[in-house]
Amino acid sequence: MSVVRHIAIMGCGQLSRMLALAGMPMGFQFSFLAEAGEATQCISGFGEIVTITDQSPAELFEALGRPDVITVERESVNVPLLRELQEFCPVYPDPDVVWAIQNRHREKTLVSRLGIPLSPWARIQDNDPVAEAVKAIGGLPVVIKSTEDGYDGYNQWVAETEEDLKAFDAERTKLLQQVVETGKGINEWIVEKKIAFDREISVIGVRNKQGDVVFYIPGENRHQKGILKSSIVPAPLLSDTLKQKAEAYITCLLKETNYVGVLALECFVVGDDLMVNELAPRVHNSGHWTMDGAVTSQFENHIRAIANLPLGETSMHGVAGMVNLLGFKLSDETSAPVQLVGEKAHLHWYGKSSRPGRKLGHVNIICDDEQALLAAIEKVEESYS
């Protein structure tokens, strides 16, 4: 078995930064693959940055420094290129799994095939009648999402009434015209039955090449305008039944796809049941608390998994919370809000330029009990506003 020393990451955002910060103390070297025009300030100084232009896969592999393994920090990546790079070194997670999850139709097809519950859904393409899709899944209300390039509330529409469907159709006409004019854009959507769920939880699982699996205790996610605002771990008052279901679903997905690395699973809690909302084939925002609140962070365990090392312990230190720090204005002059650092509060700043709603950093809070944690989260949110 070859020893992994050098890891290349496709993507140059904060997740790549945190992966490198977790791997460098273990002696790993990093390099990064950037799309043309991609911002790279998050990983500046962390290793060689190679921008994709017209190089061959072999030339990219050489430019990256001949890495021992390649991984990804997001699902919206160039999967055909990843498949070609597999000729030179392992790529984890497998590009075929990334391909399945980066498109909501393929993702839901995968989850359905494994018998894991989902909200009723249908796919529409181009000018397919949205009314027929809505009828097929039980009628209004529905949520309509583009199958790709939709995150943090972008490219999503909530339809409560027939008028809302007409408004979506009007916007769809413009989007399809853009495809005609540019050859790029959105021409495929998923229509989901809008579920009256109690809350959303996440469970983070990890599997290495040998098939060992560990997972972190599920946390509750709280959103603001479709963007994750905070997480609380353990999810308050989560029954053992729901916890076991979450663990069973993530274990099934990891094993059935022969997955290597960290996989995140977002679920809706509906009474005593769970319905899968989304998967993420990477380290995930709802697992950032593990950097300070778990024996081994999700980032270190991802590095361990793709390097085929023993997976680290996932037990917690007390109870944990994470607060995302979102941008308020468009600016290149952002500085770390060090006033948020406290006895139990740990600041993680990404060094990114600001724009409204952009994730600029996060604060992890570790407390002895849930009441103290909720008070500390509220204090951070009031101080950063």
Residue pairs with C-beta under 8 A, 6 or more apart in sequence:
1 308
2 68
3 68
4 28
4 68
4 69
4 306
4 307
4 308
5 27
5 28
5 29
5 68
6 28
6 29
6 30
6 31
6 65
6 66
6 67
6 68
6 69
7 19
7 23
7 28
7 29
7 30
7 31
7 67
7 68
7 69
7 70
7 71
7 303
7 306
7 307
8 30
8 31
8 32
8 33
8 64
8 65
8 67
8 69
8 70
8 71
9 16
9 19
9 20
9 30
9 31
9 32
9 33
9 70
9 71
9 72
9 73
10 32
10 33
10 70
10 71
10 72
10 73
10 77
10 78
10 82
11 32
11 33
11 34
11 38
11 72
11 73
11 74
11 77
12 32
12 34
12 38
12 39
12 40
12 42
12 43
12 49
12 73
13 39
13 42
13 73
13 74
13 350
14 42
14 350
14 352
14 359
15 73
15 74
15 282
15 283
16 32
16 42
16 43
16 46
16 73
17 42
17 43
17 46
17 350
17 351
18 283
18 288
18 291
18 299
18 348
19 30
19 71
19 73
19 283
19 299
19 302
19 303
20 30
20 43
20 46
20 47
21 299
22 297
22 299
22 300
22 302
22 303
23 30
23 299
23 300
23 303
24 30
24 46
26 300
26 303
28 303
28 307
29 47
29 65
30 43
30 46
30 47
31 47
31 48
31 49
31 50
31 64
31 65
31 67
32 40
32 43
32 46
32 47
32 48
32 49
32 50
33 50
33 52
33 60
33 64
33 70
34 40
34 49
34 50
34 51
34 52
35 51
35 52
35 78
36 51
36 52
36 53
38 51
39 352
39 353
40 49
41 351
41 352
41 353
42 350
42 351
42 352
43 49
44 351
48 63
48 64
48 65
50 60
50 63
50 64
52 60
52 78
52 81
55 63
57 81
57 84
57 85
57 87
57 88
58 88
60 81
60 85
61 67
61 85
61 88
61 89
64 70
66 88
66 89
67 89
68 89
68 90
69 89
69 90
69 91
69 92
69 306
69 307
70 82
70 85
70 89
70 90
70 91
70 92
71 91
71 92
71 93
71 261
71 302
71 306
72 82
72 93
72 98
72 281
72 282
73 282
73 283
74 282
75 98
75 101
75 102
75 280
75 281
75 282
76 102
76 148
76 149
77 98
77 102
79 95
79 98
79 99
79 102
82 91
82 95
82 98
83 91
83 95
83 96
85 91
86 95
90 306
92 209
92 260
92 261
92 305
92 306
93 259
93 260
93 261
93 263
93 281
93 282
94 257
94 258
94 259
94 260
97 257
97 259
97 281
98 281
99 106
100 106
100 107
100 109
100 110
100 257
101 107
101 110
101 279
101 280
101 281
102 148
102 281
103 147
103 148
104 145
104 146
104 147
104 148
104 150
104 190
104 278
105 123
105 147
105 188
105 190
107 278
107 279
108 118
108 121
108 190
110 257
111 118
111 253
111 276
111 279
112 118
114 252
114 253
114 256
116 249
116 252
116 253
116 276
117 273
117 274
117 275
117 276
118 275
118 276
119 192
119 193
119 194
119 195
119 268
119 275
119 277
120 137
120 138
120 192
120 193
121 137
121 190
121 191
121 192
121 193
122 133
122 136
122 137
122 190
122 191
123 133
123 147
123 188
123 189
123 190
123 191
124 130
124 133
124 188
124 189
124 191
125 187
125 188
125 189
126 176
126 187
126 188
127 172
127 176
130 144
130 165
130 168
130 169
130 172
130 191
131 165
133 191
134 140
134 142
134 159
134 165
134 191
137 191
137 192
137 193
138 193
140 159
140 160
140 161
140 162
140 165
140 194
141 158
141 159
141 160
141 193
141 194
142 158
142 159
142 191
142 192
142 193
142 194
143 156
143 157
143 158
143 159
143 191
143 192
143 194
144 156
144 157
144 158
144 159
144 168
144 189
144 190
144 191
144 192
145 155
145 156
145 157
145 189
145 190
145 192
146 155
146 156
146 186
146 188
146 189
146 190
147 188
147 189
147 190
148 186
148 188
149 155
149 186
150 156
152 226
152 227
152 228
152 357
153 225
153 226
153 227
154 226
155 186
156 226
157 164
157 167
157 168
157 171
158 164
158 194
159 165
159 168
160 194
172 189
175 185
175 186
175 187
176 185
176 187
178 184
178 185
178 186
179 185
179 186
179 187
195 268
195 270
195 275
196 270
197 268
197 269
197 270
197 275
198 268
198 269
198 270
198 271
199 220
199 221
199 235
199 268
199 269
200 220
200 221
200 223
200 266
200 267
200 268
200 269
200 277
201 218
201 219
201 220
201 221
201 235
201 238
201 242
201 246
201 266
201 267
201 269
201 274
202 218
202 219
202 221
202 231
202 264
202 265
202 266
202 267
202 284
202 286
202 287
203 215
203 216
203 217
203 218
203 246
203 247
203 249
203 250
203 264
203 265
203 267
204 215
204 216
204 250
204 262
204 263
204 264
204 265
204 284
204 286
204 287
204 290
204 298
205 213
205 214
205 215
205 216
205 247
205 250
205 251
205 253
205 254
205 262
205 263
205 264
205 265
206 213
206 214
206 215
206 254
206 261
206 262
206 263
206 298
206 301
206 302
206 304
206 305
206 311
206 314
207 213
207 254
207 255
207 259
207 260
207 261
207 263
207 305
208 260
208 304
208 305
208 306
208 308
208 309
208 310
208 311
209 260
209 305
209 308
210 308
211 255
212 310
212 311
213 251
213 254
213 255
213 311
214 301
214 311
214 312
214 313
214 314
215 247
215 250
215 251
215 314
216 233
216 287
216 290
216 294
216 298
216 314
217 233
217 234
217 243
217 314
217 316
218 233
218 234
218 235
218 238
218 242
218 243
218 246
219 231
219 232
219 233
219 234
219 235
219 286
219 289
219 320
220 231
220 232
220 233
220 235
220 236
220 238
221 228
221 230
221 231
221 266
221 286
222 228
222 229
222 230
222 231
222 232
223 229
224 326
225 357
227 324
227 326
227 357
227 359
228 285
228 286
228 324
229 323
229 324
229 326
229 381
230 321
230 322
230 323
230 324
230 377
230 381
231 285
231 286
231 288
231 289
231 321
231 322
232 319
232 320
232 321
232 370
232 373
232 374
232 377
233 289
233 293
233 316
233 319
233 320
233 321
233 322
234 316
234 319
236 370
238 269
239 272
241 272
242 269
242 272
242 274
245 273
245 274
246 265
246 267
246 274
249 265
249 267
249 274
249 276
250 263
250 265
253 259
253 263
253 265
253 279
254 263
259 281
260 305
260 306
261 281
261 282
261 302
261 305
261 306
262 282
262 283
262 284
262 287
262 298
262 301
262 302
262 305
263 279
263 280
263 281
264 279
264 280
264 282
264 283
264 284
264 286
264 287
265 276
265 279
266 276
266 277
266 278
266 279
266 280
266 286
267 274
267 275
267 276
267 277
268 274
268 275
268 276
268 277
282 302
283 298
283 299
283 302
284 298
285 322
285 324
285 359
285 362
286 322
287 298
288 298
288 322
288 348
288 362
288 364
289 320
289 321
289 322
289 364
290 296
290 297
290 298
290 299
290 314
290 320
291 297
291 298
291 299
291 346
291 348
291 364
292 317
292 320
292 346
292 364
292 366
293 316
293 317
293 318
293 319
293 320
293 364
293 366
294 313
294 314
294 315
294 316
294 317
294 320
295 312
295 313
295 314
295 315
295 316
295 317
296 304
296 311
296 312
296 313
296 314
300 312
301 311
301 312
301 314
303 309
304 310
304 311
304 312
305 311
317 366
318 366
318 367
318 368
318 369
319 366
319 367
319 368
319 369
319 370
319 373
320 364
320 365
320 366
320 367
320 373
321 364
321 365
321 367
321 373
321 374
321 376
321 377
322 362
322 363
322 364
322 365
323 362
323 363
323 365
323 377
323 380
323 381
323 384
324 359
324 361
324 362
325 337
325 340
325 349
325 359
325 360
325 361
325 362
325 363
325 384
326 356
326 357
326 358
326 359
326 360
327 334
327 354
327 355
327 356
327 357
327 358
327 359
327 360
328 354
328 356
329 354
329 355
329 356
330 354
330 355
330 356
331 353
331 354
331 355
332 353
332 354
334 352
334 353
334 354
334 360
336 347
336 349
336 361
337 347
337 349
337 361
337 383
337 384
338 347
339 383
340 347
340 363
340 380
340 383
340 384
341 347
342 365
342 376
344 365
344 366
344 367
344 376
345 363
345 364
345 365
345 376
345 380
346 363
346 364
346 365
346 366
347 361
347 363
348 361
348 362
348 363
348 364
349 360
349 361
350 359
350 360
350 361
352 358
352 359
352 360
354 360
363 380
363 384
365 373
365 376
365 377
365 380
367 373
367 376
